[in-house]
Amino acid sequence: MKTEVVVIGAGALGPKAACRFKRVEPNSTVTIMDQNGLVFHERSGIPFFVSGDVSDIGQLRATSFQMPRDEQFFSGAKDITVMTHTRGLSIDRRQKRVLIENTMDGKKDALSYDKLVLATGGRPKPLSVPGVDLEGVCAPYNLNDAVTIKDSIAGGKVGRALVIGASLMGLQMAEALSDMWGIETGVVEAGDQLLPRMISRNLARMVQHHLEENGISFYLSQQVERLEGENQVERVVTSEGTIEADLVLIASGVTPNSELAREAGLAVSPTGAVVVNGKMETSDPHIYAGGDCVEITHLITGKPVFCPSDALAHKQGRIIGTNLAGGNRRFEGTVGSFVVKLFEISIAGAGLSQDMAYQEGFDATTAFVVQFDHAHFHPDKDLMYLELVVEKGTGRVLGIQGLGNTGYGTAGRVDAVAAMLKYRPTTADISNLEVAYSPPFSGAMDIVNTLGNVAENVLAGKNRGLDAEAFVDLWEKREKGEAFFLDCRGWANAEPFVNKYPLHWKSIPQETLRDRIGEVPHDKQVVLICNTGMRSYEAQLMLDQAGIKDTRNVSGGIAAMKKWGLDLSVTR
């Protein structure tokens, strides 16, 4: 039977749902409307357009074979009607009609539907402070914003920029401004770390150090109070001081566009997102919704979560398109996977960070591993840093986050674990996860397997770790003599540290420790150090056997400290 489908919103989800439906039901009719002049765009591509990596804004709307996704494309190739500069004013659910308005001339009309799709997306979370309406203040959310930002930069109007929000988008925009354009760039964040709730403080400090090495300044734990300037923004006043800026980008998050749904009487959550079931149906079975305007299920907590994502919108769009045609496909939910490239590193994650796990009521701990991404003898090897979040008692894996170079290695390991998370894997599953092996791609014992092994040892109380921040705290108190710092590496590695800190740094290579156990004190906490944390773990087991149990193994070793920004061989 011929069905009339109306789709409100032409971002990622709307066109995907429409095209899928038309493939299944080619004789039905579909109309997409959007209040902007753009049909379909990849919001995640905005930083790459601003940086110049993508030279033409049209590429963010094109198909993989470079056809522009415009009204003519959808009409000719997909048999779908597109109405741009058209917004939905209200929904009459009883009559199954949408009252619409042309945003160019104000003319109103109505569209009838059998099935309706709300793909209204989201909008930047508002910054409610004086001065946000000044010129030079923008939120990089859509392609029009991207063009405005790039035009102002290319016009030579920007020498100093400030990004508000150390989010994924915020950090990518900071990189784009600093790397491509040489703009003096800073990031202000209300939290005390980058990517709050997404990664641990330990990994966040590593990311921050890398970005600072590339010229980006950070203003953490600061609230923006107001923006100042004469018509054009000139400075940002925070709770800690004043920061000069010609361009201010607001990247403090996204909030759902759900007003149309709420006014139509559809169920909306306390967070403001449209409530949908697994079939992506709203509280009205004739109306579907998806993308950045809905709440979905978090597969770790089982709770509703607002998770704006182009990738999730595409998946949901296909499911909606199938169900519009009478299918019974379900969207299970998300584990919140992400990956981002920042200069020479990538950061990826899935599931819960330790902070998130605590907030959700889990009794959680972490295991942290530094290991080569290739076989140790391969010339292209590079260090990778992975962290696993696990539940005490059960060993259930709650999340994984990591940092590495810009190859696919880090994302690949995270993706492998992400695919398992909905099945409630344990550390044993990670230890025994089968990973394809070849020296140019991994070690025979891959880092993700090592991560599972370390997590098991942490849960068993065998590997009692100390992260870089805790190490610094102990190191700064070294004059009190409360801790004994034992370097378990060979002399060539330990010598610079022993020479610089002869009273505090002791060298006993792990392979000689059994014979020199008498040199280790019994009345102090012993801090064990090696390059990556593996030899020092072996030393910890030896000391346990000798009855010296007040020991802490520096997780990730010297490699983690250096990535964190701490090089004791040349500082302090």
Order of alpha helices (4+ residues) and beta strands (2+ residues): beta-alpha-beta-alpha-alpha-beta-beta-beta-beta-beta-beta-beta-alpha-beta-alpha-beta-alpha-beta-beta-beta-beta-beta-beta-alpha-beta-beta-beta-beta-alpha-beta-beta-alpha-beta-beta-beta-alpha-alpha-alpha-beta-alpha-beta-alpha-beta-beta-alpha-beta-alpha
